[in-house]
């Protein structure tokens, strides 16, 4: 089981590196979308907590 997780982790790392090397602009766009999603989620949690306190 642990060996399977390690192999899957290596496959994901190789895929990410391949994507970054072959198309850095697309990889940058994907990272930007990810950070925008995280930012939106954090903003939503902040608004929820603010309303909860009020």
C-alpha positions in Angstrom: 0.0 0.0 0.0 2.7 2.5 0.9 4.7 1.6 -2.2 1.6 2.2 -4.3 1.3 5.7 -2.8 4.9 6.4 -3.5 4.6 5.3 -7.1 1.5 7.5 -7.6 3.3 10.4 -6.0 6.2 10.0 -8.4 3.8 9.8 -11.4 2.0 13.0 -10.3 5.4 14.8 -9.8 6.6 13.7 -13.3 3.3 14.8 -14.8 3.5 18.3 -13.2 7.1 18.8 -14.2 6.3 17.6 -17.8 3.4 20.1 -18.0 5.5 23.0 -16.7 8.4 22.2 -19.1 6.3 21.7 -22.2 3.8 24.6 -21.7 4.8 27.0 -19.0 2.1 29.5 -20.0 -0.7 27.0 -19.5 0.9 25.8 -16.2 0.9 29.4 -15.0 -2.7 29.8 -16.0 -3.6 26.7 -14.0 -1.8 27.9 -11.0 -3.5 31.3 -11.2 -6.9 29.6 -11.4 -6.0 27.5 -8.4 -5.0 30.5 -6.3 -8.1 32.5 -7.4 -10.2 29.5 -6.2 -8.4 29.4 -2.9 -8.8 33.2 -2.5 -12.5 33.0 -3.2 -13.0 30.2 -0.7 -11.1 32.1 2.0 -13.1 35.3 1.2 -16.4 33.3 1.5 -15.4 31.8 4.8 -14.4 35.3 6.0 -17.8 36.7 5.0 -19.6 33.8 6.7 -17.7 34.3 9.9 -18.4 38.1 9.8 -22.1 37.5 9.4 -22.0 34.9 12.1 -20.5 37.3 14.6 -23.0 40.1 13.6 
